[in-house]
Amino acid sequence: MKPAKNKNLFNVDCNGFFYKYNKKSLWYYPENRRFNAKHIHHCIDILAESGIDTLVVNSNAQVAWYPSKVVETNLDGYKRGNKSFFFGHLLGQPMTRQQIEKYLHEMVTLMDRYLDLAEDGVDWLEEATKACRRNKINPWVSIRMNDMHGASLMPEFDFMNCKLFKNPQMRLKGITSNPEEPVQISWQGLNYEKVEVRNYMKALIQDCIENYDFEGIELDWTRWPLCCEVPAGEEAINTITQWHADIRKICEKKAKETKRPFYMGIRYAGTFDQLRQIGIDIPEMARQKLIDFVCPTNTWQTSWDTPCDKISQQLDDDIAVYGVIELGTNWLMVYFLGASANTHIGASDSRGYRLSAFSPEILRGNAAGKLALGCDGIETFNFFCADTPSHWPWEQANCFADYASLKKLHDIDFLKGKPKFYTFSSGVGFFVHNFFESIGQIPTHIEPQCRKECLLPMMKESADKNMKLTIQVVIEKQEKIPPIGISFNGSWPNFKSKQTDKLLCAVGGYTHHVPEHTAFNFEFDAKDIKQGYNSIVVMNGSHLWYQNEERKQETIRVVSVELLTR
């Protein structure tokens, strides 16, 4: 049954309330103060003020990160301040001594906060449901089905991993989508063809459903999209479908006890065909009425062109499709002027990737494109991570997640007439499971006299708002840049542009493109935007297509196409 009152969903990690945040973050908690349940209530109060109607609380990685009495937990074997507990996770990591010390300090701080609550007899997962009820927020639980954060050099010594995973016979072979590649530990997830694995995860799920005041469950197959050996045979697929049916029965039992619906759905990356290759048959689960919703997405960067309308057509009318806004805008490197660099993955000098939580325009545009395709609501994922300093390269900046911009993010009428930013997912990036990412339309090379069409879901604007549409084409710098043109939704080509190094809108501290890129802005009337898919055709106006060397020199590499309505 399609969820009726769940429209604006916020997904929070099992350690989301416990992180070390920027001091200006609304979720900041002093490092030297004993952790208490009031902080969890404080965080959920902020979400209520921001218009969130459903909190989707992640409870686990490979082990339970809540005080489970059924399966192993993150605190098993840990003693306060014990840095050696985390050593196994660092094996093989290319880190400096300073980075190692910083990591160990932050992990001790994090784990000691869980210990604070445990010693005081406080169950933080239960407190989260209480805070939701007090704020009239619907509490759901999210289960990570195959979390691989412990994919380190020697996984049997990594605190992130459960006992089952430390047994190689319970793991997948680690063969990637390219069989020529060496075996990779990050592909060696728990093998759900093993009854021991299915029983372990079922016990964890049953614990969360039966012993906590949730009214919905999201089975998260994006962390990671690993289940059975590929290609999965019919027997394996049927086994996984039946396993989901067993979970559904637990949900139905809870619904009878509480006399209210208990929803079950799947968050996933990739296509239905791809997922069936690893054993997960979502259309069959829909046919058997095992699920009530799906959350199609990427794995860190947000999707901009996921065909949510076509996904809905492949499922039962009674199944909700939620558009998911991930934290990463895409993997385009952008620039922060005048910053002292902070070392993190992907950072060199003052560059990095944009985080959607810093920008109301990005949040509105991403939500609008999904709602225009008929999505039943919006789920934001990893939003709170924007407040952790490791995700941006500046030491001092007045930047933190904009929780107020979450309000009415699911309301298409509310979004009309407001500034919105749109772009495309990148084909490659840092935190991706490439085979399961949506296939990027960008980057692309365009030779002389050639053109590239990109299709992007957008929301039609009201004609009386006098809004303008700027389309920015970002290319790699080169010695000879040919004339570049844009056709929007079949318009006559527009070759009038202004060259710039500035982003269409600032995101956090990022204001400019990196020095090796340059951009061209084209102006259009926003009334030409269609509800649903819009066509952006980028044209290379050079006529040197017949001269081989000249053709190479005037071929452009488009690294992003970005749009802003205002």
C-alpha positions in Angstrom: 0.0 0.0 0.0 1.4 3.4 -1.0 2.4 5.5 2.0 -0.1 8.3 2.2 1.4 10.9 4.6 5.2 10.3 4.0 6.3 13.0 1.6 9.4 14.7 3.0 11.8 12.0 4.2 15.2 12.6 6.0 17.6 9.7 6.2 20.2 9.8 9.0 23.1 7.4 9.5 23.5 5.3 12.6 26.3 7.6 13.7 24.6 10.8 12.4 23.7 12.2 15.8 27.1 11.4 17.2 29.5 13.0 14.7 31.9 15.8 15.3 30.3 18.8 13.6 31.3 22.3 12.7 30.7 24.5 15.7 28.2 26.6 13.7 26.2 23.4 12.8 22.8 23.2 14.3 23.7 19.6 15.3 27.0 20.6 17.1 27.7 19.0 20.4 30.7 20.0 22.6 33.5 17.4 22.5 34.3 17.6 26.3 30.7 17.2 27.5 29.2 13.8 28.3 26.7 12.8 25.6 23.1 12.6 26.5 19.7 11.8 24.9 18.7 15.4 24.9 21.0 16.0 21.9 19.1 13.4 19.8 15.8 15.1 20.7 17.4 18.5 19.8 18.4 17.2 16.3 15.0 15.8 15.6 13.4 19.1 16.8 15.4 20.9 14.1 14.1 18.4 11.5 10.5 19.0 12.7 11.0 22.8 12.3 12.4 22.1 8.8 9.2 20.4 7.7 10.4 16.8 7.8 7.4 14.4 8.1 9.4 11.1 8.1 12.7 10.3 9.7 14.4 7.3 8.3 16.9 6.2 10.9 19.8 3.9 9.9 20.5 1.4 12.7 23.4 -0.6 11.4 26.5 -1.1 9.3 27.6 -4.7 9.3 26.9 -4.8 13.1 24.2 -3.1 15.0 25.2 0.5 16.0 22.4 0.5 18.6 22.3 -1.6 21.9 20.9 -4.7 20.3 20.5 -7.8 22.5 20.1 -10.0 19.4 23.2 -9.4 17.2 26.7 -8.1 17.8 27.1 -4.3 18.3 29.6 -1.6 17.6 30.5 -1.5 21.3 31.4 -5.2 21.7 35.0 -5.3 22.9 35.4 -1.5 23.1 36.7 0.2 26.2 36.6 4.0 26.7 39.5 5.8 24.9 40.9 2.6 23.3 42.6 3.8 20.1 43.9 0.3 19.3 40.3 -0.8 18.7 40.4 1.0 15.4 43.9 0.0 14.2 42.6 -2.7 11.9 40.6 -0.2 9.9 43.8 1.7 9.0 45.8 -1.1 7.6 46.9 -0.2 4.1 45.5 3.3 4.2 47.8 5.9 2.6 47.7 8.3 5.6 50.2 10.6 7.3 50.9 10.2 11.0 49.0 13.4 11.6 46.0 12.1 9.7 46.1 8.8 11.6 46.1 10.7 14.9 43.2 12.9 13.9 41.2 9.8 12.8 41.9 7.9 16.0 41.0 11.0 18.1 37.7 11.4 16.2 36.8 7.7 16.4 37.4 7.6 20.2 35.2 10.7 20.6 32.5 9.1 18.5 32.5 5.7 20.2 32.8 7.2 23.7 29.5 9.1 23.0 27.8 5.7 22.4 29.4 4.5 25.6 28.1 7.5 27.5 24.5 6.5 26.6 25.1 2.8 27.2 26.5 3.4 30.7 23.5 5.6 31.5 21.1 2.9 30.3 19.9 5.0 27.3 19.0 3.4 24.0 19.5 6.1 21.4 17.4 4.3 18.7 14.5 4.3 21.1 15.1 7.9 22.0 14.9 8.7 18.2 11.5 7.2 18.0 10.3 9.0 21.1 11.5 12.3 19.7 9.7 11.6 16.4 6.5 10.9 18.2 6.8 14.0 20.3 7.3 16.0 17.1 4.6 14.2 15.1 7.2 12.8 12.7 6.8 9.3 11.3 9.7 7.1 12.4 11.1 4.6 9.9 14.2 2.5 10.1 16.8 2.0 7.4 18.8 -1.2 7.2 22.1 -1.3 5.3 22.0 -4.7 3.6 25.7 -5.1 2.7 27.7 -2.3 4.3 31.4 -2.4 3.1 32.9 0.5 5.1 35.2 -2.2 6.6 36.7 -3.1 3.2 40.2 -2.6 4.5 43.4 -4.5 3.7 42.8 -7.2 6.4 39.0 -7.2 7.0 39.2 -9.8 9.7 40.9 -7.2 11.9 38.5 -4.3 11.1 36.1 -3.3 13.9 33.5 -2.4 11.2 33.0 -6.0 10.2 30.8 -8.7 11.7 32.0 -12.1 12.6 30.3 -13.7 9.6 32.2 -11.3 7.2 35.5 -12.3 8.8 34.9 -15.9 7.4 35.9 -15.8 3.7 33.3 -18.6 3.0 30.5 -16.2 3.9 31.7 -13.5 1.4 31.3 -13.0 -2.3 34.3 -13.7 -4.5 35.0 -10.0 -5.1 34.8 -10.2 -8.9 34.1 -6.8 -10.3 32.0 -5.9 -13.4 35.2 -6.3 -15.4 36.4 -9.9 -14.9 39.9 -8.9 -16.1 40.4 -6.8 -12.9 41.9 -8.3 -9.8 39.6 -9.3 -7.0 38.6 -6.3 -4.9 37.7 -6.5 -1.2 35.1 -3.8 -1.7 33.1 -6.3 -4.0 33.5 -9.1 -1.4 30.3 -8.4 0.4 28.3 -10.8 2.5 26.9 -13.6 0.2 23.1 -13.8 0.6 23.1 -17.2 -1.0 24.4 -18.4 2.4 21.6 -19.2 4.9 23.8 -18.0 7.7 24.0 -14.5 6.2 20.2 -14.4 5.6 19.5 -15.5 9.1 21.9 -12.9 10.6 20.4 -10.0 8.7 16.8 -11.2 9.3 17.6 -11.3 13.1 18.8 -7.7 13.0 15.8 -6.5 10.9 13.3 -8.4 13.1 14.9 -6.8 16.2 14.4 -3.3 14.8 10.8 -4.0 13.7 9.5 -5.8 16.8 11.4 -4.0 19.6 11.1 -0.4 18.4 8.3 2.0 17.7 8.9 2.3 13.9 6.2 2.2 11.3 8.2 1.6 8.2 11.5 0.0 7.0 13.8 0.8 4.1 16.1 -2.0 3.0 19.1 -0.1 1.7 20.8 -2.1 -1.1 22.9 0.9 -2.1 25.3 0.2 0.8 26.5 -1.7 -1.2 24.7 -3.2 -4.2 26.1 -6.6 -3.5 23.9 -9.7 -2.8 24.6 -13.0 -4.7 27.4 -14.1 -7.1 26.8 -12.8 -10.6 25.1 -13.6 -12.7 22.6 -14.8 -10.2 20.7 -17.9 -11.2 16.9 -18.4 -10.9 17.3 -20.4 -7.7 19.3 -17.6 -6.1 16.8 -14.9 -7.3 13.9 -16.9 -6.0 15.7 -17.4 -2.6 16.2 -13.7 -2.2 12.7 -12.9 -3.2 11.4 -15.4 -0.7 13.7 -13.9 2.0 12.1 -10.5 1.4 8.7 -12.2 1.7 9.7 -13.4 5.1 10.7 -9.9 6.1 7.3 -8.7 4.8 5.5 -11.1 7.1 7.3 -9.6 10.1 6.1 -6.2 9.0 2.5 -7.4 8.6 2.7 -8.9 12.1 3.8 -5.5 13.5 1.0 -3.8 11.6 -1.6 -6.0 13.2 -0.2 -5.4 16.7 -0.1 -1.6 16.3 -3.3 -1.4 14.2 -1.5 0.9 11.7 0.3 0.3 8.4 3.9 -0.8 8.5 5.5 0.1 5.2 8.4 -1.8 3.6 10.5 -0.5 0.7 13.8 -0.7 -1.1 16.5 1.9 -1.7 18.6 0.9 -4.6 21.1 2.0 -7.2 21.2 0.8 -10.8 18.4 -0.6 -13.0 16.0 -3.4 -12.3 17.9 -5.5 -14.8 21.2 -4.8 -13.2 19.8 -5.6 -9.7 18.4 -8.9 -11.0 21.9 -9.9 -12.0 22.9 -9.8 -8.3 19.7 -11.6 -7.1 17.3 -8.7 -6.4 14.1 -8.8 -8.4 12.2 -5.6 -7.5 9.4 -6.0 -10.2 8.7 -9.5 -8.9 8.6 -8.2 -5.3 6.1 -5.5 -6.5 4.0 -8.2 -8.2 3.9 -10.2 -5.0 3.0 -7.0 -3.1 6.1 -7.4 -0.8 7.0 -3.7 -1.1 5.2 -0.3 -0.7 7.9 2.1 -2.0 11.2 2.3 -3.8 14.0 5.0 -3.6 16.1 4.9 -6.8 19.4 6.8 -6.5 23.1 6.9 -7.0 25.7 6.1 -4.4 27.0 9.5 -3.3 26.4 12.1 -6.0 22.8 12.8 -6.5 21.0 11.7 -9.7 19.5 14.3 -12.0 18.0 12.2 -14.8 16.8 9.0 -13.1 13.7 8.0 -15.1 11.4 8.0 -12.1 8.3 8.1 -14.4 9.4 4.9 -16.3 10.2 3.2 -12.9 6.7 4.0 -11.7 5.3 2.5 -14.9 7.1 -0.8 -14.3 5.7 -1.1 -10.8 2.2 -1.4 -9.3 0.2 1.8 -9.0 0.1 1.2 -5.3 3.9 1.6 -4.9 5.4 5.0 -4.1 8.5 6.2 -5.9 10.6 8.6 -3.9 13.1 11.0 -5.5 16.4 10.9 -3.6 18.7 13.9 -3.1 22.2 12.7 -2.3 24.8 15.1 -0.8 27.1 15.3 -3.8 25.8 17.6 -6.5 28.1 15.8 -9.0 31.8 15.2 -9.3 32.7 18.4 -11.1 35.7 20.0 -9.3 35.1 23.6 -8.4 37.2 26.3 -6.7 37.3 28.3 -3.4 39.3 31.5 -3.7 41.6 32.6 -0.9 41.4 29.4 1.3 44.0 27.6 3.2 43.5 24.0 2.1 42.3 21.2 4.3 43.4 17.8 3.3 40.6 15.3 2.4 39.9 12.9 -0.5 39.8 14.8 -3.7 41.2 18.1 -2.4 44.2 19.8 -3.9 44.8 23.5 -3.3 41.3 24.9 -2.8 39.1 22.7 -4.9 36.5 20.1 -4.2 33.0 19.0 -5.1 29.8 20.8 -4.2 27.5 19.6 -1.5 23.7 20.0 -2.1 23.0 20.7 1.5 24.8 24.1 1.2 22.5 25.3 -1.6 18.7 25.9 -1.5 18.9 26.3 -5.3 20.4 22.9 -5.8 17.9 21.3 -3.4 15.0 22.9 -5.1 16.2 22.1 -8.6 16.9 18.5 -7.8 13.6 18.0 -6.1 11.7 19.8 -8.9 13.1 17.6 -11.6 12.0 14.5 -9.7 8.6 15.8 -8.8 8.1 16.8 -12.4 8.4 13.1 -13.3 5.7 12.2 -10.8 7.7 11.2 -7.7 5.5 10.7 -4.6 7.9 12.5 -2.3 11.6 13.4 -1.6 14.2 11.6 0.5 17.3 13.5 1.5 20.4 11.4 2.2 23.7 12.3 3.9 22.5 15.9 4.4 24.0 16.2 7.8 27.5 15.2 6.5 27.8 18.8 5.1 28.4 19.9 8.6 31.5 17.7 9.1 34.7 19.6 8.2 36.2 16.7 6.3 33.9 17.3 3.4 35.1 20.8 2.5 38.6 22.3 2.0 38.3 25.5 3.9 39.4 26.0 7.4 37.2 28.9 8.4 34.0 29.6 6.6 30.4 30.6 7.5 29.1 27.4 5.8 26.8 24.7 7.2 23.9 22.7 6.0 20.8 24.8 5.3 18.1 22.9 7.2 15.5 25.6 6.6 15.6 24.8 2.8 14.2 21.3 3.5 10.8 22.8 4.3 8.2 21.9 1.6 10.9 20.4 -0.6 8.2 17.8 -1.7 5.7 20.5 -2.7 5.9 21.2 -6.4 3.6 24.3 -6.1 5.8 25.7 -3.4 8.9 25.4 -5.6 7.4 27.3 -8.5 8.9 30.7 -9.1 11.8 30.1 -6.8 15.4 30.1 -8.0 16.5 26.5 -9.0 19.8 25.0 -10.1 20.0 21.9 -12.3 22.9 19.9 -13.7 23.9 16.4 -14.6 25.5 13.5 -12.7 29.2 12.9 -13.6 30.3 9.8 -15.3 33.1 9.2 -12.8 34.0 10.2 -9.3 35.4 9.3 -5.9 32.7 7.5 -4.0 30.9 5.5 -6.7 30.0 1.9 -7.4 30.5 2.6 -11.1 28.4 -0.3 -12.6 25.4 0.8 -10.6 25.6 4.6 -11.1 23.2 6.1 -13.6 25.0 6.4 -16.9 26.4 9.9 -17.2 25.4 12.0 -20.2 28.4 14.2 -19.2 31.4 14.5 -19.7 31.5 14.3 -23.5 33.7 15.2 -26.5 32.1 17.2 -29.3 33.9 17.4 -32.6 33.5 20.3 -35.1 30.1 20.5 -36.7 28.8 17.9 -34.2 26.3 18.2 -31.4 25.3 16.5 -28.2 21.8 16.3 -26.8 21.3 15.9 -23.1 17.8 15.3 -21.6 17.1 16.7 -18.2 13.9 16.6 -16.1 12.8 20.1 -15.0 9.8 21.9 -13.7 7.7 24.2 -15.8 7.7 27.7 -14.4 4.7 30.1 -14.2 4.6 32.5 -17.1 3.8 35.5 -14.9 7.0 35.2 -12.9 9.3 36.7 -15.6 12.0 34.2 -14.7 15.2 33.9 -16.7 17.0 30.7 -17.6 20.8 30.7 -17.8 22.5 27.6 -19.3 26.2 27.3 -18.6 28.5 25.0 -20.7 31.7 24.1 -18.8 34.6 22.9 -20.9 38.2 22.0 -20.5 40.4 25.0 -21.4 42.3 24.6 -24.8 44.3 26.8 -27.1 41.6 27.1 -29.7 38.0 27.3 -28.5 35.5 27.1 -31.4 32.1 28.8 -31.4 29.8 27.0 -29.0 26.0 27.1 -29.4 23.0 25.9 -27.4 19.5 24.8 -28.6 17.0 24.5 -25.8 13.9 22.4 -26.5 14.2 22.8 -30.2 15.0 26.5 -30.3 17.1 28.0 -33.1 20.7 27.7 -32.0 22.0 30.5 -29.7 25.7 31.2 -30.2 25.6 34.4 -28.0 27.4 33.7 -24.8 29.6 35.3 -22.1 32.7 33.5 -21.1 33.2 33.3 -17.3 35.1 31.5 -14.6 32.3 31.9 -12.1 29.7 29.2 -11.0 26.1 30.0 -11.7 25.5 30.1 -8.0 27.9 29.8 -5.0 27.7 26.6 -3.0 29.2 26.9 0.4 32.5 28.6 -0.1 32.8 27.5 -3.7 32.3 30.4 -6.2 34.5 29.6 -9.2 35.5 26.9 -11.6 38.9 25.4 -11.3 41.7 27.1 -13.5 41.7 24.3 -16.0 38.0 24.8 -16.9 36.2 27.7 -18.5 32.5 28.3 -18.9 30.1 30.0 -21.3 26.7 31.4 -20.2 23.7 31.5 -22.5 20.4 33.3 -21.7 16.9 32.0 -22.4 13.4 32.7 -21.2 12.3 30.3 -18.4 8.8 30.1 -19.9 10.4 27.7 -22.5 11.0 25.1 -19.8 8.7 22.0 -20.2 7.3 20.0 -17.4 9.3 16.8 -17.5 12.1 16.1 -19.9 13.9 19.1 -21.5 16.4 18.9 -24.4 19.7 20.8 -24.2 21.7 20.5 -27.4 25.4 21.6 -27.2 26.8 22.5 -30.6 30.4 22.8 -31.8 30.2 25.5 -34.5 33.7 24.9 -36.0 33.7 24.0 -39.7 37.1 22.2 -39.6 35.6 18.8 -39.6 37.5 17.7 -42.7 41.0 18.7 -41.5 42.2 15.9 -39.2 44.7 17.9 -37.1 42.5 21.0 -37.0 39.5 18.9 -36.0 41.4 17.5 -33.0 42.4 21.0 -32.0 38.9 22.3 -32.1 37.2 19.3 -30.5 35.8 20.4 -27.1 35.5 18.3 -24.0 32.3 19.3 -22.1 32.7 18.6 -18.4 29.4 19.9 -17.2 26.1 21.6 -18.4 24.5 23.6 -15.6 21.2 25.6 -15.5 19.8 28.2 -13.2 16.3 29.7 -13.2 15.8 32.9 -11.3 
